[in-house]
Amino acid sequence: MHAAVAALGVLRGMVAVDRANEQTLSGRRRRWWPVPLSALVAVGLVLFFTAWLHQV
């Protein structure tokens, strides 16, 4: 049950980052955090996927 709540929280956060990224890249708002945070999430996903592959 706790994992489902955590997964929903992560999903909600990723949607918020995506919306902020869209606004930043379209020039409507100038925020500094969406692009670096997206890069950090992408690197984290690559590391997670690589670790998962090494387990298999």
Residue frames as qw, qx, qy, qz and C-alpha x, y, z in Angstrom:
[[0.000, 0.885, 0.466, 0.000, 0.00, 0.00, 0.00],
 [0.302, -0.805, 0.089, 0.502, 2.79, 2.41, 0.89],
 [0.435, -0.125, 0.586, 0.672, 4.55, 1.70, -2.40],
 [0.227, 0.638, 0.639, 0.365, 1.43, 2.69, -4.34],
 [0.147, -0.948, -0.219, 0.178, 1.16, 5.98, -2.47],
 [0.420, -0.593, 0.349, 0.592, 4.86, 6.66, -3.06],
 [0.418, 0.186, 0.669, 0.586, 4.50, 5.81, -6.76],
 [0.115, 0.836, 0.505, 0.180, 1.59, 8.23, -7.09],
 [0.286, -0.884, 0.012, 0.370, 3.65, 10.93, -5.38],
 [0.455, -0.307, 0.530, 0.647, 6.55, 10.35, -7.77],
 [0.325, 0.484, 0.676, 0.451, 4.19, 10.45, -10.73],
 [0.036, -0.939, -0.339, 0.051, 2.65, 13.71, -9.53],
 [0.373, -0.739, 0.230, 0.512, 6.11, 15.22, -9.09],
 [0.452, -0.028, 0.631, 0.629, 7.18, 14.16, -12.58],
 [0.211, 0.735, 0.578, 0.285, 4.05, 15.74, -14.06],
 [0.189, -0.942, -0.110, 0.256, 4.84, 18.98, -12.21],
 [0.436, -0.492, 0.448, 0.606, 8.41, 18.94, -13.55],
 [0.408, 0.313, 0.689, 0.510, 7.13, 18.24, -17.06],
 [0.086, 0.891, 0.437, 0.093, 4.72, 21.18, -16.92],
 [0.293, -0.865, 0.117, 0.389, 7.40, 23.49, -15.56],
 [0.506, -0.194, 0.587, 0.601, 9.81, 22.28, -18.26],
 [0.339, 0.592, 0.626, 0.378, 7.22, 23.00, -20.94],
 [0.050, -0.971, -0.226, 0.062, 6.67, 26.52, -19.64],
 [0.431, -0.694, 0.309, 0.487, 10.39, 27.18, -19.32],
 [0.484, -0.040, 0.647, 0.588, 11.28, 25.91, -22.79],
 [0.261, 0.703, 0.579, 0.321, 8.39, 27.74, -24.45],
 [0.282, 0.272, -0.053, 0.918, 9.60, 31.00, -22.92],
 [0.378, -0.715, -0.396, -0.435, 6.49, 31.71, -20.85],
 [0.603, -0.792, 0.078, -0.061, 8.28, 31.50, -17.52],
 [0.461, 0.616, -0.552, 0.320, 11.91, 31.70, -16.57],
 [0.787, -0.553, 0.222, -0.158, 12.59, 29.14, -13.89],
 [0.146, 0.689, -0.710, -0.015, 16.02, 27.66, -13.36],
 [0.472, -0.314, 0.786, -0.245, 15.19, 24.30, -11.79],
 [0.874, 0.247, 0.234, -0.348, 13.16, 22.25, -14.32],
 [0.707, 0.592, -0.384, -0.040, 15.90, 21.53, -16.85],
 [0.113, 0.527, -0.790, 0.292, 18.63, 20.52, -14.35],
 [0.605, -0.131, 0.628, -0.472, 16.11, 18.45, -12.38],
 [0.880, 0.371, 0.023, -0.297, 15.02, 16.66, -15.55],
 [0.520, 0.600, -0.599, 0.100, 18.65, 15.92, -16.38],
 [0.210, -0.407, 0.779, -0.429, 19.17, 14.57, -12.86],
 [0.792, 0.079, 0.418, -0.437, 16.10, 12.34, -13.16],
 [0.805, 0.513, -0.251, -0.163, 17.31, 11.07, -16.54],
 [0.269, 0.562, -0.743, 0.245, 20.75, 10.22, -15.13],
 [0.471, -0.239, 0.692, -0.493, 19.11, 8.49, -12.17],
 [0.875, 0.250, 0.172, -0.378, 16.95, 6.41, -14.49],
 [0.660, 0.566, -0.495, 0.003, 19.98, 5.38, -16.54],
 [0.003, 0.471, -0.795, 0.382, 21.85, 4.35, -13.39],
 [0.672, -0.055, 0.533, -0.511, 18.82, 2.45, -12.10],
 [0.871, 0.397, -0.069, -0.279, 18.36, 0.65, -15.42],
 [0.465, 0.584, -0.651, 0.138, 22.06, -0.22, -15.61],
 [0.254, -0.350, 0.780, -0.453, 22.01, -1.62, -12.07],
 [0.805, 0.126, 0.343, -0.468, 18.90, -3.61, -12.90],
 [0.783, 0.504, -0.333, -0.150, 20.54, -5.07, -16.00],
 [0.227, 0.532, -0.770, 0.267, 23.57, -6.17, -13.98],
 [0.545, -0.193, 0.647, -0.496, 21.28, -8.08, -11.62],
 [0.865, 0.284, 0.047, -0.411, 19.70, -10.11, -14.41]]
